[in-house]
Amino acid sequence: MSRNATYLACVGEKHRRDYGQFFTHPAVADFMVGWALESGKKSIFDPGFGLGAFFDAIEDRSDIRFSGCEIDPKILDFWKSATQRKIDFIKNEDYLLSWDKTCENIVCNPPYMRFQKFLNRDKVFRVFLDKLGLKLSGYTNTASAFLLKSVSEIGNAGRVAYIMPLEFLNTGYGAIVKRRLIEDGHLVAMINFECEKDIFSDATTSVGIVLYDASRYPKYVDFHVIKSMASLATILDQPPVSRVATCELDPNSKWLPYFQSDTFSVRSEKTVPLNYFGRFSRGIATGANEFFVLRPSFAQKFGIESSEVIPCIAKSSQIKKPVFEDEDCEMLIKNDVPVLLFSANISPSKQAARYIQQGEQKGYHKRFLTKSRNPWYKTERRDPAPLLLGVFSRGGYKIIRNKSNALTLTCFHGFQPNLFGMKYLDHLFLYLASDSGRAIISLSKRKYGDALDKFEPNDLNDALVPSPKILDALSKDEVGNAILHTKKTGRIPAEIDDFFGKLKIPNGAMGLHFGHRIEEHP
Ligand SMILES: C[S@@+](CC[C@H](N)C(=O)[O-])C[C@H]1O[C@@H](n2cnc3c(N)ncnc32)[C@H](O)[C@@H]1O
């Protein structure tokens, strides 16, 4: 068994997760240490030492001074006994609470956990405000806080290399980190691993490397994508997927799209945010689907009255066609698919009361969500949403024009139009289903590991859609025929794709300048 595996077997999964212990692949450690040492500075600091992946990368370099810190005494003891080494160059301390040092180079794979789970969170928030004048958001994760601290500690000629989840590039709490990375103009490049499973086998988020060089003021930041580990060593010699002028980088916008090769910008004069027409919100969260979602045959056998169940899509796979109508829902019920939401009211029928009692015997009333409801079995009231968008997707989201009365659980976000949006539901559906609509909406997605994409309702509500003037250019007949065509073929007509294609300007605002020599100002 390898040293890392022996350690993990020794301490168990809970300990590892409590400390955010994931170990850096040796090839990644070599790359990061090699890049940092190109600064010419001969020392390296690792703020989360773990089992010394970065230390291993300089083992045979007696000219390099290595130091670091580590909060977990257990992992340090394990490392000491496994390597028979003295540990005096690693301090057993909390990096986020030990201040007032400067370092030449910092290389780090920071612990990744939500601040909500972090023991010293209040102290850390206070010290960040005090030392850096930064007010961290409660959503910040420890990795972002590590990075913010490291870039404040680097001397004026050193380098910082971090391998970390990149979701901060697309989220609200990440703005503070992005602003800090570009305000001094030292951000050099970001590398996104599309092969993240090779690096962290249980990664559930996209992972990448952030490279920051305090000795340089690059005019451009390069965004690279790694498709296989074999290309890592030479990645910085390859043209980036996109190269963005530092002065064009906006900390408040989403940066993950810079890793996409088909970069384009959106014609702002022809678009408005989706919330102009209405809003997406999440589907119904029952807190215990096993109890609340019933098969029609079960409801019938139990004698639950038809007024005490509502048709409800519980899984994305239950909708197979882009236009979903009452007859499709009836077919699901006829085929005994579990699509009935138990929704008894305060005075349930005798049979429903018996079912509720059975649920209590099984403890469903004590679940996280159910225990906060009164009565616990009364789920949220929603109207059927005319547009449904799948929460998680691989290779393109699922968009449904729902013409049925079915509700949906959390597998779909549901769009409710405002008064103004009512007349544009079919138009919006066609846009969201078009290639250009998908590309524009996808600028807002959060990327999870293994090509898994996720949308939060507000990502969608802020996403850009055509303005009413553009939508009005499609006649009623054109829209009606397009919906019929989609119903029949499962795809929107090619003319509609072309129509919405006008909203994109290929490679516009990204400022791609491959092959040019980039001048740097001192
Ligand atoms: C993701 S692991 C990386 C370990 C190692 N450097 C590597 O690259 O394989 C992060 C390490 O930071 C340690 N750690 C967690 N919180 C810390 C803190 N506040 N201060 C210092 N170390 C911390 C964890 O115990 C863990 O060993």
The ligand as a Gaussian input file, in Angstrom:
#p B3LYP/6-31G(d) Opt

LIG

0 1
 C       -5.521000      19.238000       0.455000
 S       -4.397000      18.731000       1.700000
 C       -2.856000      18.889000       0.859000
 C       -1.730000      18.159000       1.517000
 C       -0.394000      18.209000       0.778000
 N        0.192000      19.529000       0.797000
 C       -0.526000      17.755000      -0.638000
 O       -0.475000      18.589000      -1.516000
 O       -0.718000      16.557000      -0.880000
 C       -4.446000      20.133000       2.779000
 C       -3.709000      19.967000       4.093000
 O       -3.893000      21.164000       4.860000
 C       -4.126000      20.821000       6.215000
 N       -4.912000      21.906000       6.832000
 C       -6.272000      22.032000       6.907000
 N       -6.592000      23.194000       7.488000
 C       -5.433000      23.827000       7.781000
 C       -5.116000      25.054000       8.402000
 N       -6.085000      25.882000       8.785000
 N       -3.828000      25.382000       8.560000
 C       -2.842000      24.542000       8.136000
 N       -3.079000      23.352000       7.562000
 C       -4.356000      23.005000       7.373000
 C       -4.866000      19.505000       6.159000
 O       -4.723000      18.775000       7.361000
 C       -4.196000      18.837000       4.969000
 O       -3.107000      18.052000       5.382000

